[in-house]
Amino acid sequence: MIKGVHQVVLYVDDQDKAKAFWTEQVGFEVLQDAAYGEGQRWIEVGTPDKQMRLVLSTKLPGWSAGEMPDGMPTSNVMFYSDDVERSYQELSARGVTFHTKPVRMHFGWWSVFEDNEGTRYGLSQQD
């Protein structure tokens, strides 16, 4: 039986810059940073609630993110927070760019931020 999601792979151009973004600006923890294969690195960062791991993997040749209107995520990964407005303030102060300021929607609070490579992610809060 499926119990949940524990790991998501994010394809990035620069693993070191992505690692710095997710740890220094967003506040995740480095769980692994190890060499594997020929010239490859396995980098995992974990969320503060210890429920999810992001694997920061080098993009494959020819990969590109889908086009979405500004203010909408370009990634299918959505993060959550207990307080989107407070998270917006904290992350903005650390230099994280938001395309959508926190707004209350019918499903709860919502915002969109981008990583160091311009990929946009949803940030939600359930009521």
Salt bridges, closest charged atoms under 4 A:
ASP13 OD2 - LYS59 NZ 3.52
ASP16 OD1 - ARG41 NH1 2.79
GLU29 OE1 - LYS50 NZ 3.41
ASP33 OD2 - LYS19 NZ 2.64
ASP33 OD2 - ARG41 NH2 2.81
GLU44 OE1 - ARG53 NH1 2.40
ASP70 OD1 - HIS99 ND1 2.70
ASP83 OD2 - ARG86 NH1 3.74
GLU90 OE2 - ARG86 NE 3.67
GLU114 OE1 - HIS99 NE2 2.47
GLU117 OE1 - LYS59 NZ 3.97
ASP127 OD2 - ARG104 NH2 3.01
